[in-house]
Every structure is written in C-alpha cells, then in structure tokens.
Amino acid sequence: MKVLLVNGSTHPQGGTWQDLSVVEEALHEKGIETEWFWIGNKSV
C-alpha cells in the first residue's frame, strides 16, 4: 500500500508539513510507503 500525503499549505515546512511528517512516521512504522505532493501556490 502507498499513501499520498497532500500538503496544500503555502509554507513548505509549516504546521501542515509537521503534522503530515508525524503521520508519515507512523505509517512507515507499519511498513506503509508514502509519497508527498505539495500543492503550495499552484492552482487546483
């Protein structure tokens, strides 16, 4: 399984990034792969 971590914040290493990093660590401990997608200032 692979989980996509989506960061929509305009701050590359702000609060959202910190929260997602904690989630990522917990997922890795369970053997689950992750991939980051940073939206930042891009239009969606």
C-alpha positions as CSV (number, residue, x, y, z in Angstrom):
1,M,0.0,0.0,0.0
2,K,1.1,3.5,-0.7
3,V,-0.3,6.7,0.9
4,L,-0.3,10.1,-0.8
5,L,0.4,12.9,1.7
6,V,-1.0,16.2,0.2
7,N,0.2,19.5,1.6
8,G,-1.9,22.4,0.4
9,S,-0.1,25.0,2.6
10,T,1.9,27.8,1.0
11,H,4.5,27.2,3.7
12,P,6.7,24.3,2.6
13,Q,7.7,23.3,6.2
14,G,4.9,24.9,8.3
15,G,2.4,23.3,10.6
16,T,0.7,21.1,8.0
17,W,4.1,19.7,7.0
18,Q,4.9,19.0,10.6
19,D,1.6,17.2,11.1
20,L,2.0,15.1,7.9
21,S,5.5,14.2,9.0
22,V,4.1,12.6,12.2
23,V,1.6,10.7,10.1
24,E,4.3,9.6,7.7
25,E,6.5,8.3,10.5
26,A,3.6,6.2,11.9
27,L,2.8,4.8,8.5
28,H,6.5,3.8,7.9
29,E,6.5,2.0,11.3
30,K,3.6,-0.1,9.9
31,G,5.5,-0.8,6.7
32,I,3.4,1.5,4.6
33,E,5.0,3.6,1.9
34,T,4.3,7.3,1.4
35,E,4.7,9.9,-1.3
36,W,4.5,13.6,-0.8
37,F,2.5,16.0,-3.1
38,W,2.9,19.7,-2.3
39,I,0.3,22.0,-3.9
40,G,1.7,25.2,-2.4
41,N,0.8,28.2,-4.6
42,K,-0.3,26.1,-7.6
43,S,-3.9,26.5,-8.9
44,V,-6.0,23.4,-8.4
